[in-house]
Amino acid sequence: MKMIIALLFIISCGKDINSSKKDYRDEDFDSIPNFLEQGDERNYALYRLPETIDVGQMRLILSQEDIPHDFYENTKILARYEWVSHTSHQKEIEAVSLLPHYLELVLRDQGKNLPLKGLVLNEQLQERLSTKSAYFELKLKTHSPLQQFKVIKDYSNRELYFINQDANQFLLNLKREVQEMNLISMIQNPNPLNENKWILKKESPTFFKMVFSSEENLQNDFERKYHYKKLSLKRMNGKSDALSINSPLLLKISGQKTMQMKMSKKEYIDPGYLPNERQRGGCSFYRHYAQIRGKTNLASIEIYKELKHYAEFAQMNLVQWNYLSGEKLTLRMNQLATGYFDVGILDARCPQGIGPKLSRAQVNEELELELIIETYTRRP
């Protein structure tokens, strides 16, 4: 009789960990005791993402895109839920009680993660939720034992695997033949294949994303969601403007510097040819000017040194494509404080009424530094 009860428990529960039950004699923390799991089942837990989550009177819906933006982005988000605006009339958001004990739902708003309990749903927040600039994110709790596990997010089946073993071995046991994907290689691939397969994107040694699609479909979908831009940022005569980029995903920067040097040319003023004019004598003076010395292409480390307040760029090869994170990037180059020289007619010792008009201007030995910024930004 005990064996029959145990078998019925296995059939009814499977590997689904949507339950909030906690069992410390449970190696993978999936609320199924070890004695009811066989072999490799003890090394992973499966969580099926619900289509909707109700928070008091408010209903949240799982992102409905087949391949959401967060698949392409360098994020480790478990799931994104969006507000269905017409279902809520409450002013204060209630805490969620139906999630497993190791998961929590937070509000992602204006660059911050905010707890739901006691959060006021005012008009400004409702507007940001309506435009999806704010959304709800499913996260592992800080002290959850699953924080130590690897995560594989299956976008096609809307499932999360928390695994306590090597990811490749797990996929082999799951009988998934996968092709590893590199986003930067994908956008440069001129001949994508149109064959559906399991594609694996590795965000870190502990977070993996998986989708059943073709290379061609992914490339087309990416181009629908992200826009290629080529921009220019210049520093002229030592002064630079700023350049702001909204929702950048990929970035590549090339740079060229044009240098100049100070030159001088002797000039002579002849006062005239009549006898009374010759008595005044001629006048010699120097005209100073800048002449282009040459152009050089900048290496990545040189570009990094010219940019202001971007310590994270130090680890990047900026002349190649790089992943970015963040909602906005503002690029500004350092202003030059040295390297200036005077041009013009600085001095002329000539008889009164004959000398040239004096002039003076400061120019920098760097005539121009131009950065070409290539980027992919999220489409509105």
ZAMAR-67632 format. One record per residue (C-alpha): residue number from 1; chain; x, y, z. Coordinates in nm, 4 decimals. Layout:
<rs>
+-----+--------+----------+----------+----------+
: num : cadena :       c1 :       c2 :       c3 :
+-----+--------+----------+----------+----------+
: NUM :      A :        X :        Y :        Z :
...
+-----+--------+----------+----------+----------+
</rs>
This chain:
<rs>
+-----+--------+----------+----------+----------+
: num : cadena :       c1 :       c2 :       c3 :
+-----+--------+----------+----------+----------+
:   1 :      A :   0.0000 :   0.0000 :   0.0000 :
:   2 :      A :   0.2873 :   0.2390 :   0.0861 :
:   3 :      A :   0.4452 :   0.1729 :  -0.2555 :
:   4 :      A :   0.1177 :   0.2547 :  -0.4332 :
:   5 :      A :   0.0872 :   0.5833 :  -0.2423 :
:   6 :      A :   0.4469 :   0.6746 :  -0.3275 :
:   7 :      A :   0.3934 :   0.6036 :  -0.6991 :
:   8 :      A :   0.0768 :   0.8138 :  -0.7038 :
:   9 :      A :   0.2731 :   1.0999 :  -0.5415 :
:  10 :      A :   0.5415 :   1.0814 :  -0.8113 :
:  11 :      A :   0.2872 :   1.0816 :  -1.0942 :
:  12 :      A :   0.0950 :   1.3758 :  -0.9495 :
:  13 :      A :   0.3953 :   1.5944 :  -0.8586 :
:  14 :      A :   0.6591 :   1.5116 :  -1.1176 :
:  15 :      A :   0.9371 :   1.7726 :  -1.1180 :
:  16 :      A :   0.7098 :   2.0756 :  -1.0956 :
:  17 :      A :   0.8230 :   2.3059 :  -0.8111 :
:  18 :      A :   0.5382 :   2.5549 :  -0.8231 :
:  19 :      A :   0.4561 :   2.4366 :  -0.4702 :
:  20 :      A :   0.5536 :   2.6481 :  -0.1712 :
:  21 :      A :   0.6329 :   2.3398 :   0.0426 :
:  22 :      A :   0.9844 :   2.3340 :   0.1896 :
:  23 :      A :   1.1655 :   2.0068 :   0.2680 :
:  24 :      A :   1.5251 :   2.0174 :   0.3897 :
:  25 :      A :   1.5719 :   1.6465 :   0.3043 :
:  26 :      A :   1.5421 :   1.7553 :  -0.0556 :
:  27 :      A :   1.8728 :   1.7776 :  -0.2409 :
:  28 :      A :   1.7468 :   2.0031 :  -0.5220 :
:  29 :      A :   1.4930 :   2.1991 :  -0.3108 :
:  30 :      A :   1.2054 :   2.1172 :  -0.5449 :
:  31 :      A :   0.9694 :   2.0151 :  -0.2610 :
:  32 :      A :   0.9968 :   1.6487 :  -0.3667 :
:  33 :      A :   1.1768 :   1.4415 :  -0.1012 :
:  34 :      A :   1.4949 :   1.2619 :  -0.2058 :
:  35 :      A :   1.3416 :   0.9183 :  -0.1497 :
:  36 :      A :   1.0843 :   0.9877 :  -0.4214 :
:  37 :      A :   1.3430 :   1.0882 :  -0.6830 :
:  38 :      A :   1.5619 :   0.8616 :  -0.8890 :
:  39 :      A :   1.9245 :   0.9128 :  -0.9987 :
:  40 :      A :   1.9849 :   1.2410 :  -1.1808 :
:  41 :      A :   1.6453 :   1.3835 :  -1.0733 :
:  42 :      A :   1.8029 :   1.4825 :  -0.7423 :
:  43 :      A :   2.0335 :   1.7286 :  -0.9223 :
:  44 :      A :   1.7762 :   1.9635 :  -1.0704 :
:  45 :      A :   1.4456 :   2.1317 :  -1.0060 :
:  46 :      A :   1.1942 :   2.2466 :  -1.2657 :
:  47 :      A :   0.9705 :   2.5511 :  -1.2329 :
:  48 :      A :   0.7006 :   2.6105 :  -1.4934 :
:  49 :      A :   0.6323 :   2.9803 :  -1.5340 :
:  50 :      A :   0.2612 :   3.0615 :  -1.4867 :
:  51 :      A :   0.0994 :   3.2671 :  -1.7608 :
:  52 :      A :  -0.0553 :   3.5028 :  -1.5048 :
:  53 :      A :   0.0045 :   3.5991 :  -1.1429 :
:  54 :      A :  -0.2628 :   3.7697 :  -0.9357 :
:  55 :      A :  -0.1501 :   4.0237 :  -0.6779 :
:  56 :      A :  -0.4622 :   4.1209 :  -0.4855 :
:  57 :      A :  -0.6970 :   4.2673 :  -0.7481 :
:  58 :      A :  -0.4121 :   4.3204 :  -0.9914 :
:  59 :      A :  -0.3328 :   4.0676 :  -1.2640 :
:  60 :      A :   0.0172 :   4.0346 :  -1.4082 :
:  61 :      A :   0.0833 :   3.8557 :  -1.7357 :
:  62 :      A :   0.3998 :   3.6830 :  -1.8530 :
:  63 :      A :   0.5642 :   3.8591 :  -2.1483 :
:  64 :      A :   0.3782 :   3.7293 :  -2.4543 :
:  65 :      A :   0.6584 :   3.7606 :  -2.7079 :
:  66 :      A :   0.7864 :   3.4293 :  -2.8446 :
:  67 :      A :   1.1413 :   3.5563 :  -2.7954 :
:  68 :      A :   1.1434 :   3.8489 :  -2.5486 :
:  69 :      A :   1.4053 :   4.1223 :  -2.5490 :
:  70 :      A :   1.5766 :   3.9755 :  -2.2438 :
:  71 :      A :   1.6834 :   3.6710 :  -2.4489 :
:  72 :      A :   1.9193 :   3.8926 :  -2.6501 :
:  73 :      A :   2.0215 :   4.1217 :  -2.3672 :
:  74 :      A :   2.3028 :   4.0464 :  -2.1259 :
:  75 :      A :   2.0680 :   3.9909 :  -1.8325 :
:  76 :      A :   1.9982 :   3.7094 :  -1.5902 :
:  77 :      A :   1.6281 :   3.7774 :  -1.5494 :
:  78 :      A :   1.4183 :   3.4718 :  -1.4546 :
:  79 :      A :   1.0922 :   3.6118 :  -1.5896 :
:  80 :      A :   0.9240 :   3.9413 :  -1.6697 :
:  81 :      A :   0.5579 :   4.0043 :  -1.5894 :
:  82 :      A :   0.3586 :   4.3012 :  -1.7176 :
:  83 :      A :   0.0611 :   4.4845 :  -1.5741 :
:  84 :      A :  -0.2856 :   4.4410 :  -1.7195 :
:  85 :      A :  -0.4042 :   4.7934 :  -1.6447 :
:  86 :      A :  -0.7820 :   4.7564 :  -1.6694 :
:  87 :      A :  -0.8029 :   4.4884 :  -1.3991 :
:  88 :      A :  -0.6800 :   4.6975 :  -1.1066 :
:  89 :      A :  -0.8483 :   4.9668 :  -0.9001 :
:  90 :      A :  -0.6390 :   4.9313 :  -0.5851 :
:  91 :      A :  -0.4005 :   5.1965 :  -0.4635 :
:  92 :      A :  -0.1590 :   4.9818 :  -0.2623 :
:  93 :      A :   0.0114 :   4.6736 :  -0.4061 :
:  94 :      A :  -0.0120 :   4.3599 :  -0.1942 :
:  95 :      A :   0.2627 :   4.1028 :  -0.1440 :
:  96 :      A :   0.2398 :   3.7805 :  -0.3467 :
:  97 :      A :   0.1686 :   3.4673 :  -0.1426 :
:  98 :      A :   0.1316 :   3.1972 :  -0.4123 :
:  99 :      A :   0.4927 :   3.1795 :  -0.5309 :
: 100 :      A :   0.7340 :   2.9067 :  -0.4158 :
: 101 :      A :   0.9213 :   2.9841 :  -0.0956 :
: 102 :      A :   1.2475 :   3.0565 :  -0.2825 :
: 103 :      A :   1.1044 :   3.3086 :  -0.5360 :
: 104 :      A :   0.9812 :   3.6644 :  -0.5049 :
: 105 :      A :   0.8262 :   3.9229 :  -0.7345 :
: 106 :      A :   0.9714 :   4.2765 :  -0.7382 :
: 107 :      A :   0.8906 :   4.5925 :  -0.9317 :
: 108 :      A :   1.1603 :   4.7027 :  -1.1751 :
: 109 :      A :   1.1119 :   5.0779 :  -1.2056 :
: 110 :      A :   1.3476 :   5.3642 :  -1.2967 :
: 111 :      A :   1.6578 :   5.1489 :  -1.2596 :
: 112 :      A :   1.5649 :   5.0093 :  -0.9166 :
: 113 :      A :   1.4217 :   4.6854 :  -0.7774 :
: 114 :      A :   1.1394 :   4.7693 :  -0.5368 :
: 115 :      A :   0.9531 :   4.5318 :  -0.3004 :
: 116 :      A :   0.5803 :   4.5059 :  -0.3641 :
: 117 :      A :   0.4510 :   4.5195 :  -0.0101 :
: 118 :      A :   0.3149 :   4.8627 :   0.0682 :
: 119 :      A :   0.4024 :   5.0037 :  -0.2750 :
: 120 :      A :   0.1573 :   5.2764 :  -0.3826 :
: 121 :      A :   0.0127 :   5.2402 :  -0.7325 :
: 122 :      A :  -0.0104 :   5.6119 :  -0.8183 :
: 123 :      A :  -0.0857 :   5.7634 :  -1.1607 :
: 124 :      A :   0.2808 :   5.8101 :  -1.2528 :
: 125 :      A :   0.3622 :   5.4462 :  -1.1788 :
: 126 :      A :   0.0531 :   5.3307 :  -1.3677 :
: 127 :      A :   0.1709 :   5.5296 :  -1.6703 :
: 128 :      A :   0.5153 :   5.3664 :  -1.6599 :
: 129 :      A :   0.3548 :   5.0238 :  -1.6222 :
: 130 :      A :   0.1232 :   5.0942 :  -1.9158 :
: 131 :      A :   0.4162 :   5.1898 :  -2.1406 :
: 132 :      A :   0.6179 :   4.8899 :  -2.0083 :
: 133 :      A :   0.9054 :   5.1099 :  -1.8954 :
: 134 :      A :   0.8287 :   4.9584 :  -1.5540 :
: 135 :      A :   0.7525 :   4.5887 :  -1.5072 :
: 136 :      A :   0.7546 :   4.3085 :  -1.2513 :
: 137 :      A :   1.0496 :   4.0719 :  -1.2306 :
: 138 :      A :   1.0638 :   3.7231 :  -1.0827 :
: 139 :      A :   1.3782 :   3.6724 :  -0.8723 :
: 140 :      A :   1.5361 :   3.4185 :  -0.6427 :
: 141 :      A :   1.5277 :   3.5321 :  -0.2823 :
: 142 :      A :   1.8633 :   3.6407 :  -0.1442 :
: 143 :      A :   1.8945 :   3.3497 :   0.0980 :
: 144 :      A :   1.7379 :   3.0866 :  -0.1266 :
: 145 :      A :   1.9471 :   2.7653 :  -0.1450 :
: 146 :      A :   1.8906 :   2.7720 :  -0.5216 :
: 147 :      A :   2.1145 :   3.0815 :  -0.5436 :
: 148 :      A :   2.4043 :   2.8341 :  -0.5593 :
: 149 :      A :   2.2519 :   2.6422 :  -0.8518 :
: 150 :      A :   2.2991 :   2.7022 :  -1.2233 :
: 151 :      A :   1.9930 :   2.8283 :  -1.4122 :
: 152 :      A :   1.8746 :   2.7251 :  -1.7587 :
: 153 :      A :   1.5811 :   2.9268 :  -1.8886 :
: 154 :      A :   1.3792 :   2.7526 :  -2.1599 :
: 155 :      A :   1.2015 :   3.0307 :  -2.3531 :
: 156 :      A :   1.0107 :   2.7970 :  -2.5829 :
: 157 :      A :   0.8472 :   2.5930 :  -2.3051 :
: 158 :      A :   0.8495 :   2.8769 :  -2.0513 :
: 159 :      A :   1.0345 :   2.6747 :  -1.7907 :
: 160 :      A :   1.3228 :   2.7294 :  -1.5507 :
: 161 :      A :   1.5696 :   2.4565 :  -1.4600 :
: 162 :      A :   1.7764 :   2.4969 :  -1.1443 :
: 163 :      A :   2.0610 :   2.2472 :  -1.1747 :
: 164 :      A :   2.3257 :   2.1268 :  -0.9330 :
: 165 :      A :   2.5568 :   1.9756 :  -1.1939 :
: 166 :      A :   2.7448 :   2.0525 :  -1.5170 :
: 167 :      A :   2.5137 :   2.2231 :  -1.7673 :
: 168 :      A :   2.6351 :   2.0205 :  -2.0671 :
: 169 :      A :   2.5858 :   1.6942 :  -1.8816 :
: 170 :      A :   2.2387 :   1.8038 :  -1.7745 :
: 171 :      A :   2.1371 :   1.8857 :  -2.1334 :
: 172 :      A :   2.2760 :   1.5509 :  -2.2469 :
: 173 :      A :   2.0640 :   1.3741 :  -1.9842 :
: 174 :      A :   1.7660 :   1.5827 :  -2.0968 :
: 175 :      A :   1.8321 :   1.4609 :  -2.4532 :
: 176 :      A :   1.8687 :   1.8152 :  -2.5862 :
: 177 :      A :   2.1222 :   1.8610 :  -2.8629 :
: 178 :      A :   2.2045 :   2.2294 :  -2.8517 :
: 179 :      A :   2.3993 :   2.4710 :  -3.0672 :
: 180 :      A :   2.5738 :   2.7452 :  -2.8723 :
: 181 :      A :   2.4875 :   3.0937 :  -2.9891 :
: 182 :      A :   2.6982 :   3.4094 :  -2.9834 :
: 183 :      A :   2.4935 :   3.7225 :  -3.0515 :
: 184 :      A :   2.7859 :   3.9134 :  -3.2008 :
: 185 :      A :   2.8630 :   3.6271 :  -3.4393 :
: 186 :      A :   2.4932 :   3.6051 :  -3.5266 :
: 187 :      A :   2.4619 :   3.9673 :  -3.6421 :
: 188 :      A :   2.7702 :   3.9253 :  -3.8620 :
: 189 :      A :   2.6541 :   3.5971 :  -4.0172 :
: 190 :      A :   2.5645 :   3.6584 :  -4.3855 :
: 191 :      A :   2.4173 :   3.3095 :  -4.4386 :
: 192 :      A :   2.1990 :   3.2053 :  -4.1438 :
: 193 :      A :   2.0443 :   2.8567 :  -4.1606 :
: 194 :      A :   1.6677 :   2.8084 :  -4.1709 :
: 195 :      A :   1.6625 :   2.4868 :  -3.9684 :
: 196 :      A :   1.4965 :   2.4831 :  -3.6261 :
: 197 :      A :   1.7143 :   2.3529 :  -3.3430 :
: 198 :      A :   1.7770 :   2.4076 :  -2.9755 :
: 199 :      A :   1.9972 :   2.7155 :  -2.9449 :
: 200 :      A :   2.1828 :   2.7851 :  -2.6209 :
: 201 :      A :   2.3017 :   3.1327 :  -2.5187 :
: 202 :      A :   2.5481 :   3.1450 :  -2.2296 :
: 203 :      A :   2.5260 :   3.4625 :  -2.0221 :
: 204 :      A :   2.7650 :   3.3478 :  -1.7486 :
: 205 :      A :   2.9075 :   3.0212 :  -1.6111 :
: 206 :      A :   2.5868 :   2.9857 :  -1.4077 :
: 207 :      A :   2.3102 :   3.1272 :  -1.6319 :
: 208 :      A :   2.1994 :   2.9845 :  -1.9676 :
: 209 :      A :   1.9160 :   3.0699 :  -2.2073 :
: 210 :      A :   1.7638 :   2.8210 :  -2.4481 :
: 211 :      A :   1.5170 :   2.8554 :  -2.7353 :
: 212 :      A :   1.3931 :   2.6314 :  -3.0164 :
: 213 :      A :   1.4383 :   2.8363 :  -3.3337 :
: 214 :      A :   1.6460 :   2.8778 :  -3.6489 :
: 215 :      A :   1.9430 :   3.1069 :  -3.7038 :
: 216 :      A :   1.7486 :   3.2933 :  -3.9722 :
: 217 :      A :   1.4463 :   3.3459 :  -3.7486 :
: 218 :      A :   1.6634 :   3.4744 :  -3.4645 :
: 219 :      A :   1.8455 :   3.7141 :  -3.6943 :
: 220 :      A :   1.5190 :   3.8502 :  -3.8383 :
: 221 :      A :   1.3634 :   3.8797 :  -3.4944 :
: 222 :      A :   1.6692 :   4.0644 :  -3.3631 :
: 223 :      A :   1.6526 :   4.3153 :  -3.6488 :
: 224 :      A :   1.2851 :   4.3792 :  -3.5708 :
: 225 :      A :   1.3666 :   4.4513 :  -3.2090 :
: 226 :      A :   1.6978 :   4.6402 :  -3.2436 :
: 227 :      A :   1.8126 :   4.9228 :  -3.4672 :
: 228 :      A :   2.1667 :   4.9672 :  -3.6011 :
: 229 :      A :   2.3060 :   5.3199 :  -3.5660 :
: 230 :      A :   2.6325 :   5.4807 :  -3.6690 :
: 231 :      A :   2.7106 :   5.8018 :  -3.4802 :
: 232 :      A :   2.9975 :   6.0496 :  -3.4579 :
: 233 :      A :   3.1449 :   6.2246 :  -3.1547 :
: 234 :      A :   3.4145 :   6.4878 :  -3.2131 :
: 235 :      A :   3.6612 :   6.6857 :  -3.0080 :
: 236 :      A :   3.7591 :   7.0001 :  -3.1990 :
: 237 :      A :   4.0414 :   7.2211 :  -3.0763 :
: 238 :      A :   4.0362 :   7.0450 :  -2.7388 :
: 239 :      A :   3.6609 :   7.0813 :  -2.6734 :
: 240 :      A :   3.4060 :   6.7999 :  -2.6928 :
: 241 :      A :   3.0279 :   6.7730 :  -2.6883 :
: 242 :      A :   2.8367 :   6.4822 :  -2.5314 :
: 243 :      A :   2.6485 :   6.2004 :  -2.7051 :
: 244 :      A :   2.3602 :   6.0113 :  -2.5394 :
: 245 :      A :   2.2361 :   5.6707 :  -2.6528 :
: 246 :      A :   1.9113 :   5.5216 :  -2.5211 :
: 247 :      A :   1.8809 :   5.1452 :  -2.4584 :
: 248 :      A :   2.2128 :   5.0377 :  -2.6130 :
: 249 :      A :   2.2742 :   4.6631 :  -2.6414 :
: 250 :      A :   2.5938 :   4.6380 :  -2.8465 :
: 251 :      A :   2.8712 :   4.8922 :  -2.8915 :
: 252 :      A :   3.1811 :   4.9310 :  -3.1077 :
: 253 :      A :   3.4016 :   5.2422 :  -3.1238 :
: 254 :      A :   3.6731 :   5.3378 :  -3.3701 :
: 255 :      A :   3.8701 :   5.6607 :  -3.3526 :
: 256 :      A :   4.0964 :   5.8805 :  -3.5625 :
: 257 :      A :   4.3100 :   6.1685 :  -3.4405 :
: 258 :      A :   4.4331 :   6.4533 :  -3.6635 :
: 259 :      A :   4.7384 :   6.6425 :  -3.5347 :
: 260 :      A :   4.8780 :   6.9777 :  -3.6432 :
: 261 :      A :   5.1942 :   7.1767 :  -3.5763 :
: 262 :      A :   5.2887 :   7.5405 :  -3.5589 :
: 263 :      A :   5.4485 :   7.6936 :  -3.8699 :
: 264 :      A :   5.5739 :   8.0454 :  -3.9386 :
: 265 :      A :   5.6070 :   8.2374 :  -4.2640 :
: 266 :      A :   5.8014 :   8.5596 :  -4.3079 :
: 267 :      A :   5.6162 :   8.8316 :  -4.4976 :
: 268 :      A :   5.7196 :   9.1764 :  -4.6183 :
: 269 :      A :   5.5218 :   9.4948 :  -4.6725 :
: 270 :      A :   5.6552 :   9.7292 :  -4.9420 :
: 271 :      A :   5.5396 :  10.0837 :  -4.8625 :
: 272 :      A :   5.5348 :  10.1947 :  -5.2249 :
: 273 :      A :   5.7410 :  10.3112 :  -5.5180 :
: 274 :      A :   5.7235 :  10.6915 :  -5.5122 :
: 275 :      A :   6.0288 :  10.8714 :  -5.3678 :
: 276 :      A :   5.8384 :  11.0090 :  -5.0703 :
: 277 :      A :   5.6989 :  10.6605 :  -4.9871 :
: 278 :      A :   6.0406 :  10.4856 :  -5.0010 :
: 279 :      A :   6.1669 :  10.7141 :  -4.7257 :
: 280 :      A :   5.9390 :  10.5353 :  -4.4832 :
: 281 :      A :   6.1048 :  10.1953 :  -4.5566 :
: 282 :      A :   5.9538 :   9.8464 :  -4.5827 :
: 283 :      A :   5.8439 :   9.6159 :  -4.3009 :
: 284 :      A :   5.9042 :   9.2458 :  -4.2310 :
: 285 :      A :   5.6913 :   9.0349 :  -3.9941 :
: 286 :      A :   5.5951 :   8.6692 :  -3.9261 :
: 287 :      A :   5.2561 :   8.5110 :  -3.9830 :
: 288 :      A :   5.2071 :   8.2009 :  -3.7605 :
: 289 :      A :   4.9699 :   7.9263 :  -3.8712 :
: 290 :      A :   4.8863 :   7.5580 :  -3.8125 :
: 291 :      A :   4.9659 :   7.2865 :  -4.0618 :
: 292 :      A :   4.8309 :   6.9302 :  -4.0536 :
: 293 :      A :   5.1000 :   6.6898 :  -3.9397 :
: 294 :      A :   4.9172 :   6.3602 :  -3.9923 :
: 295 :      A :   4.6278 :   6.1290 :  -3.8988 :
: 296 :      A :   4.6397 :   5.8161 :  -3.6820 :
: 297 :      A :   4.3856 :   5.5463 :  -3.6006 :
: 298 :      A :   4.3388 :   5.4877 :  -3.2283 :
: 299 :      A :   4.3766 :   5.1553 :  -3.0508 :
: 300 :      A :   4.1187 :   5.0474 :  -2.7911 :
: 301 :      A :   4.3294 :   5.1561 :  -2.4924 :
: 302 :      A :   4.3777 :   5.5010 :  -2.6494 :
: 303 :      A :   4.0022 :   5.5415 :  -2.7022 :
: 304 :      A :   3.9394 :   5.4357 :  -2.3414 :
: 305 :      A :   4.1821 :   5.6976 :  -2.2089 :
: 306 :      A :   4.0050 :   5.9720 :  -2.4051 :
: 307 :      A :   3.6585 :   5.8862 :  -2.2686 :
: 308 :      A :   3.5422 :   6.0294 :  -1.9394 :
: 309 :      A :   3.4168 :   5.8217 :  -1.6424 :
: 310 :      A :   3.3842 :   5.4783 :  -1.8041 :
: 311 :      A :   3.5905 :   5.2384 :  -1.5940 :
: 312 :      A :   3.3950 :   4.9374 :  -1.7296 :
: 313 :      A :   3.5383 :   5.0041 :  -2.0761 :
: 314 :      A :   3.8872 :   4.9196 :  -1.9504 :
: 315 :      A :   3.8116 :   4.5467 :  -1.9848 :
: 316 :      A :   3.6671 :   4.5799 :  -2.3363 :
: 317 :      A :   3.8274 :   4.5770 :  -2.6767 :
: 318 :      A :   3.6326 :   4.8812 :  -2.7922 :
: 319 :      A :   3.7205 :   4.8459 :  -3.1608 :
: 320 :      A :   3.5197 :   4.5210 :  -3.1623 :
: 321 :      A :   3.1558 :   4.4578 :  -3.0670 :
: 322 :      A :   3.0801 :   4.4506 :  -2.6938 :
: 323 :      A :   2.7710 :   4.3795 :  -2.4849 :
: 324 :      A :   2.6347 :   4.6675 :  -2.2766 :
: 325 :      A :   2.3902 :   4.6813 :  -1.9911 :
: 326 :      A :   2.1927 :   4.9824 :  -1.8763 :
: 327 :      A :   1.9107 :   5.1985 :  -2.0032 :
: 328 :      A :   2.1205 :   5.4936 :  -2.1189 :
: 329 :      A :   2.4817 :   5.5624 :  -2.2166 :
: 330 :      A :   2.6290 :   5.9128 :  -2.2335 :
: 331 :      A :   2.9687 :   5.9460 :  -2.4009 :
: 332 :      A :   3.1885 :   6.2489 :  -2.3441 :
: 333 :      A :   3.5584 :   6.3003 :  -2.4104 :
: 334 :      A :   3.8035 :   6.4753 :  -2.1811 :
: 335 :      A :   3.8646 :   6.8430 :  -2.2486 :
: 336 :      A :   4.2284 :   6.9290 :  -2.3268 :
: 337 :      A :   4.4110 :   7.1677 :  -2.0939 :
: 338 :      A :   4.7536 :   7.1611 :  -2.2623 :
: 339 :      A :   4.8992 :   7.1541 :  -2.6126 :
: 340 :      A :   4.7766 :   7.4976 :  -2.7269 :
: 341 :      A :   4.9783 :   7.7459 :  -2.9344 :
: 342 :      A :   4.9124 :   8.0891 :  -3.0828 :
: 343 :      A :   4.8485 :   8.1548 :  -3.4500 :
: 344 :      A :   4.8062 :   8.4798 :  -3.6410 :
: 345 :      A :   5.0212 :   8.7930 :  -3.6703 :
: 346 :      A :   5.1451 :   8.8231 :  -3.3153 :
: 347 :      A :   5.3907 :   9.1115 :  -3.3554 :
: 348 :      A :   5.5074 :   9.3502 :  -3.6278 :
: 349 :      A :   5.7550 :   9.6316 :  -3.5679 :
: 350 :      A :   5.6666 :   9.8560 :  -3.8602 :
: 351 :      A :   5.6448 :  10.2309 :  -3.9145 :
: 352 :      A :   5.3115 :  10.3809 :  -3.8229 :
: 353 :      A :   5.0494 :  10.3336 :  -4.0898 :
: 354 :      A :   5.2334 :  10.0516 :  -4.2694 :
: 355 :      A :   5.2168 :   9.7480 :  -4.0372 :
: 356 :      A :   4.9615 :   9.4714 :  -4.0775 :
: 357 :      A :   4.6666 :   9.4287 :  -3.8426 :
: 358 :      A :   4.7675 :   9.2139 :  -3.5471 :
: 359 :      A :   4.5673 :   8.8985 :  -3.4707 :
: 360 :      A :   4.5939 :   8.6155 :  -3.2203 :
: 361 :      A :   4.4057 :   8.2861 :  -3.1750 :
: 362 :      A :   4.4819 :   7.9728 :  -2.9748 :
: 363 :      A :   4.4650 :   7.6336 :  -3.1385 :
: 364 :      A :   4.5563 :   7.2916 :  -3.0073 :
: 365 :      A :   4.8152 :   7.0611 :  -3.1558 :
: 366 :      A :   4.5231 :   6.8153 :  -3.1797 :
: 367 :      A :   4.3086 :   6.9542 :  -3.4593 :
: 368 :      A :   4.0360 :   6.6921 :  -3.4290 :
: 369 :      A :   3.9625 :   6.3628 :  -3.2602 :
: 370 :      A :   3.6632 :   6.1810 :  -3.4068 :
: 371 :      A :   3.5035 :   5.8707 :  -3.2582 :
: 372 :      A :   3.2734 :   5.6620 :  -3.4763 :
: 373 :      A :   3.0221 :   5.4868 :  -3.2534 :
: 374 :      A :   2.8365 :   5.1868 :  -3.3914 :
: 375 :      A :   2.5571 :   5.0525 :  -3.1776 :
: 376 :      A :   2.2415 :   4.8430 :  -3.1718 :
: 377 :      A :   1.9644 :   5.0060 :  -2.9681 :
: 378 :      A :   1.6255 :   4.8723 :  -2.8678 :
: 379 :      A :   1.3485 :   4.9918 :  -3.0969 :
: 380 :      A :   1.0605 :   5.1787 :  -2.9277 :
+-----+--------+----------+----------+----------+
</rs>
